[in-house]
Amino acid sequence: MDPRVTALSIISGIVVLGALIGFYARSRQAMNLEQWTVGSRGFGLVLVWLLMAGEVYTTFTFLGASGWAYSKGAPVLYILGYQPLMYVVSFYILPQVWELGRKHRLQTQADFFQVRYGSAYLSAFVALVGVVCLIPYLQLQLTGLGDIVEIASFGAVPRAAAMTIAFALVAAFVFVSGIRGIALVSILKDVLLLGSALFIGIAIPYIYFHGVGAMFAALLQAKPHHLVMPGSTSNLGHGWYISTVLMVAMGFYMWPQFFAAAYTAKSGNILRRNAVIMPLYSVTMPLMFFVGLTALLVLPGLPDSNLALLTIVRKTFPAWFLGLIGGAGALTAMVPAAIQLLTGATLYAKNLYRPLFSPGMTDQQVAKLAKAMVLVLTLGALALAITTSITFVSLLLLGYAGVAQIFPGVIFGLYWPRASGRGVFAGMACGLGVAVGLMLTKNDPYLGLNAGFIALCSNFAVTVAVTLLSPEEQKGTEELLVDRPAMVEGTVVS
C-alpha cells in the first residue's frame, strides 16, 4: 500500500475516534452552562488528572521541545526547571481557588477576580488578557497540527487543509459536549502520547547510536557547545534560564483554562493529589529532548526545527508507525485547543461582553454567545496559523509573559486581605505594558533576563505600592468563603 495512504488512514482513524468520543460525552447529560463549562463540579482524580495533563502536555511536547533541543540546545532545559515548581504552585493555589469556586459557583478565572475584588471592570480586564493570550496558544496547536499531518501524510494533505478539517471537528465537539467531552478525549490522547513518547524517546537514540549515552558522546564531539549555556544562541544564558523558570512556574496555572479545570473537581484534595502525581508525566520531556538531539546529528540543517521529531520518525520507521505518531500528535493539538476554545469563548461572553455591553443578559444568552465565540476564535487562530510563522517555544513564551501578569492578583487575593482591586489593576496594566514594550522593541531578553519576568517584578511592585496607598476596599478570602452570596447559577442551554 502507498505509505501516504497508510499513514493518512491511521491518522484519520485516530482523529475521528477522538471526535466521536467527544460527541459521545454529550449523551445523557443536561447541557446547561454549569455542565458545559465546569462539568457540574463532579470530576474525580482520574478525570482531573487527564484534563490537566491534556493542557500541560500539548503539541509543544511533541514538536516544540524537540525542536528547541535541535536548534537551541542547552536553553531548552528551562522546561525541566519550571515543571516541578509549577506543581508546587498548583498544590497551594488551586484548592483555594476551587473552594471559592464551589462557594460562589464560579465558572471562569475572571469570576474569581469579580468575587474577590468586587470590580466588574477588573474582571473584564482579566478576561480580555486571558482571551488575547490564548490566541498564540491556540495558534501553536493549529500550526503543530498542520505540520504533523502534512509530514506524517508525506505531503498528501497540505497543512492548511489539515488544520481546517481537524479544528472544525474540535469546534463541533466543544460546541456540543463542553468540558466533559474534552476530558474523555484526553484518555485516548494521553495513552497515545505516553506510549509514543516512551517508545521513540528510547528507540531513536538506540537505533542510530546504540543508546542515549553514546548519542550524547557523539554530540559532545560534533557540537561541544550545544549543551552548555547559552547553547547555540547568543543571549539565552543563565540569567535568562533562571528568570524564565521563575516566570513560567508562577504563570503556568494562570492560564484561564486551568481555573476552569480546577472548578471541575469534586474537592480541593483531588487537586492536591493531582499536583503530587502530575510530575510523573514529565518523563516525556527529556525523551523528546533525546529525539531532537539525535535528529541534530542524523539530519543536520533542517529548515524548520519544529519538524525535527516528525522528520526523523518518518526516516526511521514504517508508514503505519508514522501514522500512529501523527495521530497521537494530532490529539495533543486538538485536546488542549478544545479547552482553550471553551475557556476563551466563556470569558468573552460572560466576563467581557455581558458586564460591559449587555448587563441584562441571562445565563442562557451568555451560553449561546459563548458557543458562537467558539467559532470566531477558531477562525481567528486558524487565520494566524496559516499566515504567520514563528517557533512553538516563542509562541508559548509570548503567551506566558501575558498570563503571568495575572499571578499577583491571584496570590495576593488568596493570601493578602489588604490587596485592592485598584492595585491589582494598576499592577497588571504596568506588567503588560513592560512586557509588550520590551518584546516589540526586541529587547527580550533584556539585561540577560526574560522580558516577562521583568514585567512580573514591575507588576508586583506597582500592585503593592498602589494597594498601600489606597483605602481598604475588600474582604480577604476567608471572609468571602463565609458570608458572601453565590454569584452565578446554572441555566439550561438550548
Salt bridges, closest charged atoms under 4 A:
ASP2 OD2 - ARG4 NH2 3.19
GLU34 OE2 - ARG41 NE 2.59
GLU34 OE2 - ARG105 NH2 3.04
GLU99 OE2 - ARG102 NH2 2.29
ASP111 OD2 - LYS350 NZ 2.84
ASP147 OD1 - ARG159 NE 3.18
ASP190 OD1 - LYS189 NZ 3.11
ASP363 OD1 - ARG354 NH1 3.02
GLU473 OE1 - ARG422 NH1 3.27
ASP483 OD2 - LYS475 NZ 2.82
